[in-house]
Amino acid sequence: MRYDYDIVIIGGGAAGLSAASKAIETGAKAVIVEKDKLGGVCTWSGCIPSKALLKSAKVFSDTLQLSEFGISPGMANSYNADMVMSHVRSIIIKMGEHAAPEYYEQGGMNVLFGKAVFIDGHTVRVNEETVTGRHFLICTGSRPQIPPIEGLREVDYLTNKNLFDLNYLPASIAILGGGPIGVEIGQALLLLGVKVTIIETADRLLPREDRETAVVLEEMLLRNGLKVCTGSKTVRFSKTDGQTEVTIEDRAGNRSGSTVERVLVATGRLPEIEELQLGKAGIQYTSKGIVTDDSMKTSVENIYACGDAVGPYKFTHMAAYQAGIAMENILFGKNTKADYHSVPWCIFTKPELAHFGPTEEEARAQYGNTIQVYRAEYKNNDRAISDLEDAGFAKVICDLQGHILGAHVVGAKADEVIHEYILAKANGITLDRLSKAIHIYPTISRIIKATAEQYKIRERLKEKEKVAATT
Ligand SMILES: Cc1cc2nc3c(=O)[nH]c(=O)nc-3n(C[C@H](O)[C@H](O)[C@H](O)COP(=O)(O)OP(=O)(O)OC[C@H]3O[C@@H](n4cnc5c(N)ncnc54)[C@H](O)[C@@H]3O)c2cc1C
């Protein structure tokens, strides 16, 4: 049977474009089908604009700290919201240029704009056109989950899809959801002077994070002026004089209300798969997304899927990782499998919170007393002290031989610092060996060495005790 393409990639976001680059590198006959703009959520309404907004907010908050560094503040203590939001959009446009269709076309691929709908396991319809493929890779991503709360539809609520279109900042905002998105955007707005309330049903913000690290961040957000309502659910919205009245209910059933200018929904993401008509191709899926095995293959032999449409980790680097696995298997007939044991991520707040592997609670539940935990404080790190960024700590969890299981860093530059642990874990480097590497003084990275040194000293003391016992 002859097909139009070896590979049809559906969706041109992080996963789809990553796969497209692999197709170009290998000269495969491929097409990418995109219903909107190449670049996906990450470029247009996710990672990039949220990080650009956070950067503006951090720069502004730094200007409020100038006198602590011995600098006269001068005129720097105000900002123009319209200019901040225009700046965010200018960064989106700059990044969008990296996702230009011409780049992929010049590489030898076709780019088709339109919604892909399955007709059967080898055919999709795009607009009025029928496209056939030997293999398909579904990368259709996710969209915000909108909870069914009374009155929410009547409120002109924000999500990540329209937040960055604003040319002003509201005086006050209620954010539904205290996960990474709610917390990052919440802090950006707080640092820019918006009154922010985060409503979270779990008993704390960032429930997937190691408890101690999440506490450090929550304390910082409270110092920034955040109002937090944890253990609470939103039960009703109503409009009053252009403002929104938000009613929440705690676990004991007590209700309370507050009035805000805007509402942001950040309660999770749903896979974007309904329009595909997966059933026509016999592809299995659940409410969480398309079902695949670890090789990213769906229930249909020639169809693979990856990224947010599959999960379980909805990050750009995971979308790209899964796309790499799927393409290797499609292009070279391999059976490479995804490994989710050390998935890293970061919450890019001030300070950052970076995570990989199990939390301490999870590691204790799984391995009992066969784990060790080493922790070093930013307040003992000379660079953190001189930069006036001494809040936070690094924590590494290892087995009895010093093999790293996971690590959690909350503090300045945690997003960069954590990679040393990631590299050590990926290459089986123990804490003992890590302690032998010379780290530049004064750097935040010396906090990694500080945890590794603790392991080494403990081992040396144990050896000494053993020798003493035998002599
Ligand atoms: C506010 C926010 C901040 C974030 N920050 C980070 C971060 O800092 N770091 C990080 O790693 N991750 C972050 N993420 C998550 C990250 O954006 C996603 O994990 C990533 O974009 C997923 O990539 P994807 O390719 O699976 O899906 P998407 O990027 O959503 O791309 C899917 C594409 O498929 C297209 N499509 C859908 N259906 C069809 C169809 N039927 N036919 C044709 N095309 C279709 C869509 O138009 C879209 O372009 C953030 C997300 C949000 C919302």
The ligand as a Tripos MOL2 file, in Angstrom:
@<TRIPOS>MOLECULE
LIG
   53    58     1     0     0
SMALL
NO_CHARGES

@<TRIPOS>ATOM
      1 C1          0.8920   28.8650   31.8930 C.3       1 LIG1
      2 C2          1.7320   27.6700   31.5580 C.ar      1 LIG1
      3 C3          3.0820   27.6820   31.8570 C.ar      1 LIG1
      4 C4          3.8780   26.5860   31.5480 C.ar      1 LIG1
      5 N1          5.2020   26.6250   31.8720 N.ar      1 LIG1
      6 C5          5.9900   25.5640   31.5890 C.ar      1 LIG1
      7 C6          7.3880   25.5940   31.8870 C.ar      1 LIG1
      8 O1          7.9010   26.5930   32.4050 O.2       1 LIG1
      9 N2          8.1420   24.5170   31.5680 N.ar      1 LIG1
     10 C7          7.5970   23.3960   30.9840 C.ar      1 LIG1
     11 O2          8.3330   22.4360   30.7380 O.2       1 LIG1
     12 N3          6.2730   23.3350   30.6940 N.ar      1 LIG1
     13 C8          5.4650   24.3880   30.9780 C.ar      1 LIG1
     14 N4          4.1390   24.3450   30.6420 N.ar      1 LIG1
     15 C9          3.6010   23.1270   29.9850 C.3       1 LIG1
     16 C10         3.9160   23.1080   28.4870 C.3       1 LIG1
     17 O3          3.4490   24.2880   27.8920 O.3       1 LIG1
     18 C11         3.2620   21.8910   27.8520 C.3       1 LIG1
     19 O4          3.6400   20.7250   28.5480 O.3       1 LIG1
     20 C12         3.6790   21.7430   26.3780 C.3       1 LIG1
     21 O5          3.2860   22.8680   25.6510 O.3       1 LIG1
     22 C13         3.0420   20.4690   25.7950 C.3       1 LIG1
     23 O6          3.4240   20.3610   24.4510 O.3       1 LIG1
     24 P1          2.5180   19.5270   23.4320 P.3       1 LIG1
     25 O7          3.2560   19.5500   22.1380 O.co2     1 LIG1
     26 O8          2.1410   18.2360   24.0150 O.co2     1 LIG1
     27 O9          1.1540   20.3520   23.2980 O.3       1 LIG1
     28 P2          0.8490   21.8370   22.7990 P.3       1 LIG1
     29 O10         1.9750   22.7440   23.0360 O.co2     1 LIG1
     30 O11        -0.4640   22.1790   23.4210 O.co2     1 LIG1
     31 O12         0.6680   21.7050   21.2270 O.3       1 LIG1
     32 C14        -0.4170   21.0180   20.6760 C.3       1 LIG1
     33 C15        -0.6890   21.5660   19.2870 C.3       1 LIG1
     34 O13        -1.6330   20.7170   18.6350 O.3       1 LIG1
     35 C16        -2.5640   21.5190   17.9060 C.3       1 LIG1
     36 N5         -3.7810   20.7000   17.7000 N.ar      1 LIG1
     37 C17        -4.6670   20.2750   18.6430 C.ar      1 LIG1
     38 N6         -5.6230   19.5040   18.0760 N.ar      1 LIG1
     39 C18        -5.3310   19.4450   16.7550 C.ar      1 LIG1
     40 C19        -5.9650   18.8070   15.6460 C.ar      1 LIG1
     41 N7         -7.0590   18.0450   15.7640 N.pl3     1 LIG1
     42 N8         -5.4060   18.9830   14.4200 N.ar      1 LIG1
     43 C20        -4.2920   19.7510   14.2590 C.ar      1 LIG1
     44 N9         -3.6750   20.3720   15.2700 N.ar      1 LIG1
     45 C21        -4.1830   20.2140   16.4980 C.ar      1 LIG1
     46 C22        -2.7390   22.7420   18.8000 C.3       1 LIG1
     47 O14        -3.2420   23.8480   18.0820 O.3       1 LIG1
     48 C23        -1.3140   22.9570   19.3190 C.3       1 LIG1
     49 O15        -0.5750   23.8320   18.4940 O.3       1 LIG1
     50 C24         3.3080   25.4380   30.9260 C.ar      1 LIG1
     51 C25         1.9520   25.4250   30.6030 C.ar      1 LIG1
     52 C26         1.1630   26.5250   30.9030 C.ar      1 LIG1
     53 C27        -0.2980   26.4900   30.5410 C.3       1 LIG1
@<TRIPOS>BOND
     1     1     2 1
     2     2     3 ar
     3     2    52 ar
     4     3     4 ar
     5     4     5 ar
     6     4    50 ar
     7     5     6 ar
     8     6     7 ar
     9     6    13 1
    10     7     8 2
    11     7     9 ar
    12     9    10 ar
    13    10    11 2
    14    10    12 ar
    15    12    13 ar
    16    13    14 ar
    17    14    15 1
    18    14    50 ar
    19    15    16 1
    20    16    17 1
    21    16    18 1
    22    18    19 1
    23    18    20 1
    24    20    21 1
    25    20    22 1
    26    22    23 1
    27    23    24 1
    28    24    25 2
    29    24    26 1
    30    24    27 1
    31    27    28 1
    32    28    29 2
    33    28    30 1
    34    28    31 1
    35    31    32 1
    36    32    33 1
    37    33    34 1
    38    33    48 1
    39    34    35 1
    40    35    36 1
    41    35    46 1
    42    36    37 ar
    43    36    45 ar
    44    37    38 ar
    45    38    39 ar
    46    39    40 ar
    47    39    45 ar
    48    40    41 1
    49    40    42 ar
    50    42    43 ar
    51    43    44 ar
    52    44    45 ar
    53    46    47 1
    54    46    48 1
    55    48    49 1
    56    50    51 ar
    57    51    52 ar
    58    52    53 1
@<TRIPOS>SUBSTRUCTURE
     1 LIG1         1 GROUP 0 **** ****
